[in-house]
Protein backbone atom coordinates (compact mmCIF):
# COMPACT_ATOMS: atom_id res chain seq x y z
CA UNK A 1 0.00 0.00 0.00
CA UNK A 2 2.93 2.31 0.61
CA UNK A 3 4.29 1.95 -2.94
CA UNK A 4 3.03 4.31 -5.59
CA UNK A 5 2.17 3.05 -9.05
CA UNK A 6 3.08 4.37 -12.49
CA UNK A 7 0.77 7.38 -12.10
CA UNK A 8 2.03 8.38 -8.66
CA UNK A 9 -1.01 7.02 -6.81
CA UNK A 10 -1.26 4.14 -4.35
CA UNK A 11 -2.11 0.82 -6.01
CA UNK A 12 -3.72 -1.18 -3.20
CA UNK A 13 -4.56 -4.73 -4.30
CA UNK A 14 -8.30 -5.41 -4.52
CA UNK A 15 -10.06 -8.28 -2.79
CA UNK A 16 -10.97 -10.70 -5.56
CA UNK A 17 -13.90 -13.05 -5.00
CA UNK A 18 -15.96 -15.54 -7.00
CA UNK A 19 -18.23 -12.78 -8.32
CA UNK A 20 -15.48 -10.38 -9.34
CA UNK A 21 -12.80 -12.79 -10.62
CA UNK A 22 -13.75 -12.20 -14.27
CA UNK A 23 -13.51 -8.44 -13.90
CA UNK A 24 -10.13 -8.48 -12.18
CA UNK A 25 -8.64 -11.16 -14.47
CA UNK A 26 -9.49 -8.94 -17.44
CA UNK A 27 -7.87 -5.87 -15.88
CA UNK A 28 -4.61 -7.80 -15.62
CA UNK A 29 -4.80 -8.13 -19.43
CA UNK A 30 -5.68 -4.45 -19.91
CA UNK A 31 -9.33 -5.18 -20.75
CA UNK A 32 -12.53 -3.81 -19.18
CA UNK A 33 -15.28 -6.42 -18.93
CA UNK A 34 -18.67 -5.72 -17.40
CA UNK A 35 -21.79 -7.74 -16.62
CA UNK A 36 -24.97 -6.98 -18.60
CA UNK A 37 -28.34 -8.14 -17.32
CA UNK A 38 -29.91 -10.80 -19.58
CA UNK A 39 -33.38 -9.58 -18.65
CA UNK A 40 -33.26 -5.80 -18.91
CA UNK A 41 -29.92 -5.06 -20.57
CA UNK A 42 -28.71 -2.92 -17.66
CA UNK A 43 -24.92 -2.80 -17.45
CA UNK A 44 -24.19 -3.33 -13.78
CA UNK A 45 -21.60 -1.55 -11.64
CA UNK A 46 -19.93 -2.54 -9.32
CA UNK A 47 -19.34 -5.92 -11.02
CA UNK A 48 -21.45 -8.77 -9.65
CA UNK A 49 -23.37 -11.81 -10.75
CA UNK A 50 -26.76 -10.11 -10.61
CA UNK A 51 -28.63 -7.08 -11.84
CA UNK A 52 -29.66 -4.35 -9.41
CA UNK A 53 -33.22 -4.93 -10.59
CA UNK A 54 -34.60 -7.28 -7.93
CA UNK A 55 -34.55 -10.94 -8.80
CA UNK A 56 -32.37 -11.00 -11.88
CA UNK A 57 -29.29 -13.19 -11.43
CA UNK A 58 -28.52 -13.88 -15.08
CA UNK A 59 -25.81 -11.68 -16.57
CA UNK A 60 -23.50 -11.91 -19.57
CA UNK A 61 -20.02 -10.43 -19.39
CA UNK A 62 -18.83 -8.37 -22.35
CA UNK A 63 -15.85 -6.21 -23.22
CA UNK A 64 -16.56 -2.49 -22.79
CA UNK A 65 -14.99 0.34 -24.80
CA UNK A 66 -13.21 2.02 -21.91
CA UNK A 67 -14.49 5.38 -23.14
CA UNK A 68 -16.32 7.73 -20.83
CA UNK A 69 -16.89 11.29 -19.66
CA UNK A 70 -16.27 12.89 -16.26
CA UNK A 71 -19.57 13.06 -14.32
CA UNK A 72 -18.00 14.76 -11.31
CA UNK A 73 -14.50 15.39 -10.05
CA UNK A 74 -12.57 16.89 -7.17
CA UNK A 75 -8.91 17.62 -6.56
CA UNK A 76 -8.20 16.19 -3.13
CA UNK A 77 -5.49 18.31 -1.54
CA UNK A 78 -5.54 17.16 2.07
CA UNK A 79 -6.04 13.56 3.14
CA UNK A 80 -4.61 11.51 5.99
CA UNK A 81 -2.88 8.15 5.75
CA UNK A 82 -1.33 6.42 2.77
CA UNK A 83 -2.80 8.82 0.21
CA UNK A 84 -1.22 11.91 1.75
CA UNK A 85 1.90 11.70 -0.41
CA UNK A 86 -0.21 11.33 -3.57
CA UNK A 87 -2.06 14.64 -3.04
CA UNK A 88 -3.10 16.63 -4.93
CA UNK A 89 -4.87 13.97 -6.98
CA UNK A 90 -8.19 13.76 -8.86
CA UNK A 91 -11.03 11.67 -7.48
CA UNK A 92 -13.86 11.35 -9.99
CA UNK A 93 -16.96 9.61 -11.16
CA UNK A 94 -16.64 8.68 -14.82
CA UNK A 95 -19.76 7.81 -16.79
CA UNK A 96 -18.87 4.95 -19.11
CA UNK A 97 -20.17 4.91 -22.66
CA UNK A 98 -22.13 1.79 -21.64
CA UNK A 99 -23.91 3.64 -18.80
CA UNK A 100 -22.36 2.98 -15.40
CA UNK A 101 -20.83 5.77 -13.34
CA UNK A 102 -17.65 4.43 -11.75
CA UNK A 103 -15.58 5.88 -8.94
CA UNK A 104 -12.00 6.34 -10.10
CA UNK A 105 -9.02 8.65 -10.50
CA UNK A 106 -8.10 10.78 -13.50
CA UNK A 107 -4.37 10.40 -14.09
CA UNK A 108 -1.68 11.33 -16.57
CA UNK A 109 -2.55 15.02 -16.64
CA UNK A 110 -2.45 18.22 -14.59
CA UNK A 111 -5.11 17.73 -11.88
CA UNK A 112 -6.20 21.37 -12.22
CA UNK A 113 -7.29 20.80 -15.84
CA UNK A 114 -9.78 17.99 -15.18
CA UNK A 115 -13.41 19.05 -15.54
CA UNK A 116 -16.96 17.73 -15.69
CA UNK A 117 -17.90 16.63 -19.20
CA UNK A 118 -14.31 15.89 -20.19
CA UNK A 119 -13.79 12.84 -22.45
CA UNK A 120 -11.59 10.19 -20.86
CA UNK A 121 -10.21 6.75 -21.68
CA UNK A 122 -9.55 3.79 -19.39
CA UNK A 123 -6.03 2.96 -18.30
CA UNK A 124 -5.08 -0.02 -16.17
CA UNK A 125 -2.78 0.64 -13.23
CA UNK A 126 -1.19 -2.67 -12.13
CA UNK A 127 -1.24 -3.65 -8.46
CA UNK A 128 1.51 -5.84 -7.00
CA UNK A 129 -0.84 -8.85 -7.00
CA UNK A 130 -1.65 -8.83 -10.73
CA UNK A 131 -5.09 -7.23 -11.04
CA UNK A 132 -5.00 -3.63 -12.25
CA UNK A 133 -7.03 -0.66 -11.03
CA UNK A 134 -9.41 0.98 -13.53
CA UNK A 135 -8.31 4.59 -13.85
CA UNK A 136 -8.81 7.10 -16.63
CA UNK A 137 -6.75 9.59 -18.60
CA UNK A 138 -7.91 12.42 -20.87
CA UNK A 139 -8.94 11.02 -24.28
CA UNK B 1 -50.21 6.40 4.06
CA UNK B 2 -50.09 3.45 6.42
CA UNK B 3 -53.46 2.48 7.86
CA UNK B 4 -52.05 2.55 11.40
CA UNK B 5 -50.24 5.77 12.24
CA UNK B 6 -47.71 6.48 14.95
CA UNK B 7 -48.77 10.13 14.97
CA UNK B 8 -48.76 11.30 18.58
CA UNK B 9 -48.57 7.76 20.01
CA UNK B 10 -44.96 8.09 21.16
CA UNK B 11 -43.39 11.03 22.93
CA UNK B 12 -39.80 12.10 23.51
CA UNK B 13 -39.60 12.42 27.29
CA UNK B 14 -35.87 12.79 27.77
CA UNK B 15 -32.89 14.10 25.83
CA UNK B 16 -29.24 14.55 26.72
CA UNK B 17 -26.15 15.79 24.93
CA UNK B 18 -22.84 15.06 26.59
CA UNK B 19 -21.17 18.39 27.41
CA UNK B 20 -17.70 16.98 26.67
CA UNK B 21 -16.00 17.32 23.31
CA UNK B 22 -12.73 15.63 24.27
CA UNK B 23 -13.07 12.63 26.59
CA UNK B 24 -9.71 10.87 26.79
CA UNK B 25 -10.36 9.54 30.30
CA UNK B 26 -13.53 7.57 29.61
CA UNK B 27 -14.25 4.29 27.88
CA UNK B 28 -16.83 4.09 25.12
CA UNK B 29 -19.28 2.12 27.30
CA UNK B 30 -18.88 4.73 30.03
CA UNK B 31 -19.94 7.47 27.66
CA UNK B 32 -22.96 5.41 26.55
CA UNK B 33 -23.84 4.97 30.23
CA UNK B 34 -23.42 8.67 31.02
CA UNK B 35 -25.69 9.81 28.22
CA UNK B 36 -28.25 7.12 29.06
CA UNK B 37 -28.36 8.34 32.64
CA UNK B 38 -28.62 11.92 31.48
CA UNK B 39 -31.59 11.36 29.19
CA UNK B 40 -33.40 9.18 31.71
CA UNK B 41 -32.88 11.77 34.45
CA UNK B 42 -34.24 14.43 32.09
CA UNK B 43 -37.37 12.33 31.68
CA UNK B 44 -37.67 11.47 35.36
CA UNK B 45 -37.05 7.77 34.71
CA UNK B 46 -34.31 5.26 35.54
CA UNK B 47 -32.53 2.41 33.77
CA UNK B 48 -34.95 0.02 35.50
CA UNK B 49 -37.85 1.56 33.56
CA UNK B 50 -36.33 0.82 30.14
CA UNK B 51 -37.82 -2.11 28.21
CA UNK B 52 -36.42 -1.31 24.75
CA UNK B 53 -32.89 -0.32 23.74
CA UNK B 54 -31.56 0.98 20.43
CA UNK B 55 -27.96 1.42 19.33
CA UNK B 56 -26.07 1.70 16.03
CA UNK B 57 -22.59 1.08 14.71
CA UNK B 58 -20.95 3.22 17.39
CA UNK B 59 -21.88 0.71 20.11
CA UNK B 60 -18.92 -1.55 20.87
CA UNK B 61 -18.80 -5.33 20.61
CA UNK B 62 -22.09 -7.05 19.94
CA UNK B 63 -23.77 -3.64 19.80
CA UNK B 64 -27.01 -3.35 21.72
CA UNK B 65 -26.59 -6.83 23.16
CA UNK B 66 -23.21 -5.98 24.70
CA UNK B 67 -24.44 -2.60 25.88
CA UNK B 68 -27.63 -4.01 27.41
CA UNK B 69 -25.49 -6.17 29.68
CA UNK B 70 -23.05 -3.36 30.50
CA UNK B 71 -25.89 -0.99 31.37
CA UNK B 72 -27.80 -3.67 33.29
CA UNK B 73 -30.94 -3.31 31.19
CA UNK B 74 -33.81 -5.79 31.38
CA UNK B 75 -35.12 -5.77 27.84
CA UNK B 76 -37.94 -7.29 25.85
CA UNK B 77 -37.14 -5.29 22.71
CA UNK B 78 -33.84 -4.49 20.97
CA UNK B 79 -32.82 -2.83 17.70
CA UNK B 80 -29.35 -2.34 16.17
CA UNK B 81 -30.37 -0.61 12.95
CA UNK B 82 -27.29 0.94 11.37
CA UNK B 83 -27.55 3.70 8.78
CA UNK B 84 -24.54 5.73 9.93
CA UNK B 85 -25.18 9.15 11.45
CA UNK B 86 -28.91 9.07 10.74
CA UNK B 87 -29.45 5.84 12.68
CA UNK B 88 -30.79 7.58 15.79
CA UNK B 89 -33.63 9.16 13.82
CA UNK B 90 -34.43 5.77 12.34
CA UNK B 91 -34.43 4.45 15.90
CA UNK B 92 -37.00 7.08 16.86
CA UNK B 93 -39.21 5.88 14.01
CA UNK B 94 -38.80 2.25 15.08
CA UNK B 95 -39.37 3.05 18.75
CA UNK B 96 -42.48 5.08 17.92
CA UNK B 97 -43.85 2.17 15.89
CA UNK B 98 -43.14 -0.32 18.67
CA UNK B 99 -44.74 1.99 21.23
CA UNK B 100 -47.78 2.54 18.97
CA UNK B 101 -48.08 -1.24 18.66
CA UNK B 102 -48.10 -1.59 22.44
CA UNK B 103 -44.86 -3.59 22.48
CA UNK B 104 -42.72 -0.97 24.23
CA UNK B 105 -43.30 1.49 27.08
CA UNK B 106 -39.90 3.13 27.55
CA UNK B 107 -37.31 3.16 24.75
CA UNK B 108 -33.70 4.26 25.23
CA UNK B 109 -31.46 5.29 22.31
CA UNK B 110 -27.77 6.04 22.88
CA UNK B 111 -24.80 7.30 20.87
CA UNK B 112 -21.18 7.63 22.02
CA UNK B 113 -17.80 7.92 20.39
CA UNK B 114 -14.24 9.13 20.71
CA UNK B 115 -13.00 9.96 17.22
CA UNK B 116 -11.06 12.94 18.61
CA UNK B 117 -9.00 11.32 21.34
CA UNK B 118 -9.70 7.62 20.89
CA UNK B 119 -7.71 7.06 17.74
CA UNK B 120 -10.10 4.81 15.88
CA UNK B 121 -13.07 6.02 13.90
CA UNK B 122 -16.62 4.97 14.59
CA UNK B 123 -17.62 1.31 14.64
CA UNK B 124 -18.25 -0.75 11.61
CA UNK B 125 -14.93 -0.18 9.83
CA UNK B 126 -14.18 -3.91 9.80
CA UNK B 127 -17.49 -4.49 8.07
CA UNK B 128 -16.73 -1.85 5.43
CA UNK B 129 -13.67 -3.74 4.18
CA UNK B 130 -15.78 -6.86 3.53
CA UNK B 131 -18.54 -4.95 1.70
CA UNK B 132 -19.17 -6.10 -1.88
CA UNK B 133 -18.43 -2.59 -3.14
CA UNK B 134 -15.20 -2.19 -1.13
CA UNK B 135 -12.62 -2.90 -3.83
CA UNK B 136 -14.44 -0.61 -6.28
CA UNK B 137 -14.38 2.39 -3.95
CA UNK B 138 -11.62 2.03 -1.40
CA UNK B 139 -8.81 1.82 -3.97
CA UNK B 140 -9.18 5.40 -5.18
CA UNK B 141 -8.45 7.61 -2.18
CA UNK B 142 -12.00 8.67 -1.42
CA UNK B 143 -11.89 10.51 1.90
CA UNK B 144 -15.17 11.55 3.50
CA UNK B 145 -14.68 15.19 2.38
CA UNK B 146 -13.63 13.94 -1.07
CA UNK B 147 -16.90 12.09 -1.52
CA UNK B 148 -19.00 15.08 -0.47
CA UNK B 149 -16.85 17.27 -2.71
CA UNK B 150 -17.96 15.16 -5.68
CA UNK B 151 -21.58 15.92 -4.78
CA UNK B 152 -20.84 19.62 -4.29
CA UNK B 153 -18.96 19.88 -7.58
CA UNK B 154 -21.84 18.29 -9.49
CA UNK B 155 -24.40 20.51 -7.73
CA UNK B 156 -22.37 23.58 -8.73
CA UNK B 157 -22.16 22.29 -12.31
CA UNK B 158 -25.89 21.65 -12.64
CA UNK B 159 -27.32 24.56 -10.67
CA UNK B 160 -24.64 27.24 -10.47
CA UNK B 161 -24.26 26.93 -6.72
CA UNK B 162 -21.25 28.86 -5.40
CA UNK B 163 -18.72 28.42 -2.61
CA UNK B 164 -19.99 31.67 -1.10
CA UNK B 165 -23.51 30.22 -0.89
CA UNK B 166 -22.22 27.07 0.80
CA UNK B 167 -20.32 29.30 3.22
CA UNK B 168 -23.59 30.96 4.28
CA UNK B 169 -24.57 27.67 5.93
CA UNK B 170 -21.44 27.69 8.08
CA UNK B 171 -21.84 31.38 8.88
CA UNK B 172 -25.39 30.81 10.16
CA UNK B 173 -24.26 27.87 12.32
CA UNK B 174 -21.44 29.96 13.77
CA UNK B 175 -23.79 32.79 14.76
CA UNK B 176 -25.70 30.20 16.83
CA UNK B 177 -22.64 28.45 18.27
CA UNK B 178 -21.39 31.65 19.91
CA UNK B 179 -24.26 31.29 22.40
CA UNK B 180 -23.47 27.64 23.20
CA UNK B 181 -20.83 27.38 25.95
CA UNK B 182 -20.23 23.72 25.05
CA UNK B 183 -19.73 24.34 21.31
CA UNK B 184 -16.41 23.09 20.00
CA UNK B 185 -16.07 26.19 17.81
CA UNK B 186 -17.58 29.36 19.28
CA UNK B 187 -16.26 32.07 17.00
CA UNK B 188 -18.53 33.69 14.46
CA UNK B 189 -17.04 33.37 10.97
CA UNK B 190 -17.67 35.29 7.76
CA UNK B 191 -18.23 34.09 4.21
CA UNK B 192 -14.75 35.35 3.34
CA UNK B 193 -13.20 33.37 6.16
CA UNK B 194 -14.91 30.19 5.00
CA UNK B 195 -13.91 30.49 1.36
CA UNK B 196 -10.35 31.47 2.23
CA UNK B 197 -9.83 28.54 4.61
CA UNK B 198 -7.65 25.74 3.17
CA UNK B 199 -9.22 23.61 0.45
CA UNK B 200 -9.58 20.00 1.60
CA UNK B 201 -11.06 18.63 -1.61
CA UNK B 202 -12.36 21.07 -4.25
CA UNK B 203 -14.77 22.80 -3.79
CA UNK B 204 -14.96 22.09 -0.05
CA UNK B 205 -12.84 24.13 2.35
CA UNK B 206 -11.91 23.24 5.89
CA UNK B 207 -14.74 25.41 7.22
CA UNK B 208 -17.27 23.60 5.01
CA UNK B 209 -16.57 20.48 7.10
CA UNK B 210 -18.08 19.53 10.46
CA UNK B 211 -16.03 19.24 13.63
CA UNK B 212 -14.59 15.97 14.93
CA UNK B 213 -15.61 15.52 18.55
CA UNK B 214 -15.83 12.94 21.30
CA UNK B 215 -19.05 12.66 23.19
CA UNK B 216 -22.54 11.42 22.59
CA UNK B 217 -26.17 11.76 23.40
CA UNK B 218 -29.31 9.86 24.25
CA UNK B 219 -33.07 9.96 23.78
CA UNK B 220 -35.92 8.43 25.78
CA UNK B 221 -39.25 7.75 24.09
CA UNK B 222 -42.33 6.76 26.03
CA UNK B 223 -45.94 5.78 25.51
CA UNK B 224 -48.80 8.21 26.13
CA UNK B 225 -49.56 6.42 29.41
CA UNK B 226 -46.00 6.78 30.69
CA UNK B 227 -45.85 10.38 29.50
CA UNK B 228 -48.97 11.19 31.49
CA UNK B 229 -47.19 10.00 34.64
CA UNK B 230 -44.16 12.25 34.13
CA UNK B 231 -43.66 15.87 35.17
CA UNK B 232 -41.51 16.62 32.13
CA UNK B 233 -42.72 18.31 28.94
CA UNK B 234 -42.91 15.39 26.52
CA UNK B 235 -42.62 16.10 22.80
CA UNK B 236 -44.87 14.00 20.55
CA UNK B 237 -43.48 12.37 17.42
CA UNK B 238 -45.89 13.38 14.66
CA UNK B 239 -44.30 12.00 11.52
CA UNK B 240 -41.40 9.78 10.49
CA UNK B 241 -39.79 8.78 7.22
CA UNK B 242 -36.80 6.69 6.22
CA UNK B 243 -35.40 6.18 2.72
CA UNK B 244 -32.33 4.42 1.44
CA UNK B 245 -30.62 5.82 -1.63
CA UNK B 246 -27.69 4.00 -3.24
CA UNK B 247 -25.74 3.86 -6.46
CA UNK B 248 -28.50 1.91 -8.27
CA UNK B 249 -26.18 -0.47 -10.05
CA UNK B 250 -23.87 2.28 -11.23
CA UNK B 251 -26.35 5.07 -11.96
CA UNK B 252 -25.66 7.29 -8.95
CA UNK B 253 -27.21 10.72 -9.01
CA UNK B 254 -24.97 13.01 -6.95
CA UNK B 255 -27.32 15.98 -6.66
CA UNK B 256 -30.21 14.40 -4.73
CA UNK B 257 -30.43 12.80 -1.29
CA UNK B 258 -32.80 10.26 0.22
CA UNK B 259 -34.67 13.22 1.73
CA UNK B 260 -36.70 13.39 -1.49
CA UNK B 261 -38.52 10.31 -0.18
CA UNK B 262 -38.09 10.38 3.61
CA UNK B 263 -39.37 13.97 3.78
CA UNK B 264 -42.74 13.45 2.08
CA UNK B 265 -43.35 10.33 4.20
CA UNK B 266 -42.77 12.27 7.41
CA UNK B 267 -44.80 15.30 6.31
CA UNK B 268 -47.71 13.11 5.22
CA UNK B 269 -47.79 11.19 8.49
CA UNK B 270 -47.67 14.42 10.47
CA UNK B 271 -50.27 16.04 8.23
CA UNK B 272 -48.15 19.14 7.70
CA UNK B 273 -46.14 20.80 4.93
CA UNK B 274 -42.69 22.39 4.90
CA UNK B 275 -44.33 25.81 5.21
CA UNK B 276 -45.74 24.81 8.62
CA UNK B 277 -42.32 24.05 10.15
CA UNK B 278 -40.96 26.60 12.65
CA UNK B 279 -37.49 25.14 13.21
CA UNK B 280 -35.25 22.59 11.46
CA UNK B 281 -32.29 20.53 12.61
CA UNK B 282 -30.58 19.55 9.36
CA UNK B 283 -27.71 17.07 9.22
CA UNK B 284 -24.62 19.12 8.54
CA UNK B 285 -21.64 16.87 8.00
CA UNK B 286 -20.71 19.43 5.34
CA UNK B 287 -22.31 22.65 4.14
CA UNK B 288 -23.39 20.92 0.92
CA UNK B 289 -25.32 18.33 2.95
CA UNK B 290 -27.54 21.08 4.37
CA UNK B 291 -28.09 22.83 1.06
CA UNK B 292 -29.14 19.68 -0.81
CA UNK B 293 -31.29 18.44 2.07
CA UNK B 294 -33.25 21.71 2.28
CA UNK B 295 -34.01 21.42 -1.44
CA UNK B 296 -34.98 17.76 -1.19
CA UNK B 297 -37.26 18.34 1.80
CA UNK B 298 -39.11 20.97 -0.20
CA UNK B 299 -38.09 24.11 1.69
CA UNK B 300 -37.05 25.55 -1.68
CA UNK B 301 -37.05 24.49 -5.31
CA UNK B 302 -34.45 21.96 -6.46
CA UNK B 303 -31.31 23.81 -7.41
CA UNK B 304 -32.29 26.99 -5.55
CA UNK B 305 -30.65 25.97 -2.27
CA UNK B 306 -27.78 28.36 -2.77
CA UNK B 307 -30.07 31.36 -3.10
CA UNK B 308 -32.30 30.10 -0.29
CA UNK B 309 -29.54 29.94 2.34
CA UNK B 310 -28.19 33.38 1.48
CA UNK B 311 -28.95 36.59 3.38
CA UNK B 312 -29.19 34.90 6.76
CA UNK B 313 -32.23 32.74 6.00
CA UNK B 314 -31.02 30.01 8.37
CA UNK B 315 -30.21 32.31 11.29
CA UNK B 316 -32.16 32.51 14.50
CA UNK B 317 -33.80 34.73 15.33
CA UNK B 318 -35.09 36.51 12.28
CA UNK B 319 -34.26 34.10 9.48
CA UNK B 320 -36.88 32.56 7.23
CA UNK B 321 -36.01 29.05 8.44
CA UNK B 322 -33.96 28.92 11.67
CA UNK B 323 -31.69 25.86 11.68
CA UNK B 324 -29.22 24.10 13.98
CA UNK B 325 -29.48 26.62 16.80
CA UNK B 326 -26.94 24.69 18.89
CA UNK B 327 -24.30 25.42 16.25
CA UNK B 328 -24.83 22.04 14.60
CA UNK B 329 -22.14 19.65 13.53
CA UNK B 330 -20.37 22.46 11.72
CA UNK B 331 -19.56 24.29 14.98
CA UNK B 332 -20.98 22.63 18.08
CA UNK B 333 -20.68 18.85 18.09
CA UNK B 334 -20.58 15.84 15.77
CA UNK B 335 -19.97 13.09 18.33
CA UNK B 336 -18.64 9.80 17.00
CA UNK B 337 -18.69 11.33 13.51
CA UNK B 338 -22.46 10.92 13.67
CA UNK B 339 -24.67 13.99 13.78
CA UNK B 340 -28.18 12.55 14.01
CA UNK B 341 -28.55 12.39 17.76
CA UNK B 342 -27.74 16.04 18.39
CA UNK B 343 -30.19 17.02 15.65
CA UNK B 344 -33.07 15.48 17.58
CA UNK B 345 -31.83 16.88 20.90
CA UNK B 346 -31.80 20.49 19.69
CA UNK B 347 -35.21 20.12 18.03
CA UNK B 348 -36.65 18.94 21.35
CA UNK B 349 -35.00 21.87 23.14
CA UNK B 350 -36.68 24.24 20.69
CA UNK B 351 -40.12 22.66 21.14
CA UNK B 352 -39.76 22.79 24.93
CA UNK B 353 -38.63 26.41 24.77
CA UNK B 354 -35.31 25.38 26.28
CA UNK B 355 -32.91 26.44 23.54
CA UNK B 356 -30.55 29.27 24.44
CA UNK B 357 -32.71 32.41 24.77
CA UNK B 358 -30.64 34.17 22.11
CA UNK B 359 -31.60 31.55 19.49
CA UNK B 360 -34.93 30.26 20.78
CA UNK B 361 -37.57 30.36 18.04
CA UNK B 362 -40.61 32.30 19.24
CA UNK B 363 -43.71 30.12 19.56
CA UNK B 364 -41.97 27.03 18.20
CA UNK B 365 -44.84 24.61 17.54
CA UNK B 366 -43.45 22.30 14.87
CA UNK B 367 -39.88 21.15 14.39
CA UNK B 368 -38.22 18.90 11.86
CA UNK B 369 -35.03 16.89 12.33
CA UNK B 370 -33.25 15.24 9.43
CA UNK B 371 -30.38 12.78 9.36
CA UNK B 372 -28.12 11.77 6.48
CA UNK B 373 -26.01 8.69 7.20
CA UNK B 374 -23.45 7.08 4.92
CA UNK B 375 -22.28 9.34 2.09
CA UNK B 376 -23.80 11.59 -0.54
CA UNK B 377 -21.19 10.06 -2.87
CA UNK B 378 -22.30 6.45 -2.59
CA UNK B 379 -25.13 5.18 -0.38
CA UNK B 380 -27.07 6.87 2.37
CA UNK B 381 -29.77 6.31 4.92
CA UNK B 382 -31.99 9.40 5.10
CA UNK B 383 -34.39 9.86 7.99
CA UNK B 384 -36.86 12.67 8.71
CA UNK B 385 -38.79 13.33 11.90
CA UNK B 386 -41.55 15.86 12.50
CA UNK B 387 -42.17 16.67 16.15
CA UNK B 388 -44.61 19.00 17.84
CA UNK B 389 -44.79 21.07 21.01
CA UNK B 390 -48.02 19.16 21.60
CA UNK B 391 -50.31 16.85 19.66
HADDOCK unambig.tbl for C-alpha pairs under 7 A between the chains (distance, minus, plus):
assign (segid A and resid 12 and name CA) (segid B and resid 139 and name CA) 5.96 0.50 0.50
assign (segid A and resid 14 and name CA) (segid B and resid 135 and name CA) 5.05 0.50 0.50
assign (segid A and resid 15 and name CA) (segid B and resid 135 and name CA) 6.04 0.50 0.50
assign (segid A and resid 44 and name CA) (segid B and resid 249 and name CA) 5.10 0.50 0.50
assign (segid A and resid 44 and name CA) (segid B and resid 250 and name CA) 6.16 0.50 0.50
assign (segid A and resid 45 and name CA) (segid B and resid 249 and name CA) 4.96 0.50 0.50
assign (segid A and resid 45 and name CA) (segid B and resid 250 and name CA) 4.47 0.50 0.50
assign (segid A and resid 46 and name CA) (segid B and resid 133 and name CA) 6.36 0.50 0.50
assign (segid A and resid 46 and name CA) (segid B and resid 136 and name CA) 6.57 0.50 0.50
assign (segid A and resid 46 and name CA) (segid B and resid 249 and name CA) 6.62 0.50 0.50
assign (segid A and resid 46 and name CA) (segid B and resid 250 and name CA) 6.51 0.50 0.50
assign (segid A and resid 52 and name CA) (segid B and resid 248 and name CA) 6.48 0.50 0.50
assign (segid A and resid 52 and name CA) (segid B and resid 249 and name CA) 5.25 0.50 0.50
assign (segid A and resid 72 and name CA) (segid B and resid 150 and name CA) 5.64 0.50 0.50
assign (segid A and resid 72 and name CA) (segid B and resid 153 and name CA) 6.41 0.50 0.50
assign (segid A and resid 72 and name CA) (segid B and resid 154 and name CA) 5.53 0.50 0.50
assign (segid A and resid 73 and name CA) (segid B and resid 150 and name CA) 5.58 0.50 0.50
assign (segid A and resid 73 and name CA) (segid B and resid 153 and name CA) 6.80 0.50 0.50
assign (segid A and resid 74 and name CA) (segid B and resid 146 and name CA) 6.86 0.50 0.50
assign (segid A and resid 74 and name CA) (segid B and resid 149 and name CA) 6.19 0.50 0.50
assign (segid A and resid 74 and name CA) (segid B and resid 150 and name CA) 5.85 0.50 0.50
assign (segid A and resid 74 and name CA) (segid B and resid 201 and name CA) 6.02 0.50 0.50
assign (segid A and resid 74 and name CA) (segid B and resid 202 and name CA) 5.10 0.50 0.50
assign (segid A and resid 75 and name CA) (segid B and resid 201 and name CA) 5.49 0.50 0.50
assign (segid A and resid 75 and name CA) (segid B and resid 202 and name CA) 5.40 0.50 0.50
assign (segid A and resid 76 and name CA) (segid B and resid 146 and name CA) 6.22 0.50 0.50
assign (segid A and resid 76 and name CA) (segid B and resid 200 and name CA) 6.23 0.50 0.50
assign (segid A and resid 76 and name CA) (segid B and resid 201 and name CA) 4.06 0.50 0.50
assign (segid A and resid 76 and name CA) (segid B and resid 202 and name CA) 6.51 0.50 0.50
assign (segid A and resid 77 and name CA) (segid B and resid 199 and name CA) 6.78 0.50 0.50
assign (segid A and resid 77 and name CA) (segid B and resid 200 and name CA) 5.42 0.50 0.50
assign (segid A and resid 77 and name CA) (segid B and resid 201 and name CA) 5.58 0.50 0.50
assign (segid A and resid 78 and name CA) (segid B and resid 200 and name CA) 4.96 0.50 0.50
assign (segid A and resid 78 and name CA) (segid B and resid 201 and name CA) 6.79 0.50 0.50
assign (segid A and resid 79 and name CA) (segid B and resid 143 and name CA) 6.72 0.50 0.50
assign (segid A and resid 83 and name CA) (segid B and resid 141 and name CA) 6.26 0.50 0.50
assign (segid A and resid 91 and name CA) (segid B and resid 140 and name CA) 6.93 0.50 0.50
assign (segid A and resid 91 and name CA) (segid B and resid 142 and name CA) 6.84 0.50 0.50
assign (segid A and resid 100 and name CA) (segid B and resid 250 and name CA) 4.49 0.50 0.50
assign (segid A and resid 100 and name CA) (segid B and resid 251 and name CA) 5.67 0.50 0.50
assign (segid A and resid 101 and name CA) (segid B and resid 250 and name CA) 5.09 0.50 0.50
assign (segid A and resid 101 and name CA) (segid B and resid 251 and name CA) 5.73 0.50 0.50
assign (segid A and resid 101 and name CA) (segid B and resid 252 and name CA) 6.70 0.50 0.50
assign (segid A and resid 102 and name CA) (segid B and resid 250 and name CA) 6.61 0.50 0.50
assign (segid A and resid 103 and name CA) (segid B and resid 137 and name CA) 6.21 0.50 0.50
assign (segid A and resid 104 and name CA) (segid B and resid 140 and name CA) 5.75 0.50 0.50
assign (segid A and resid 105 and name CA) (segid B and resid 140 and name CA) 6.23 0.50 0.50
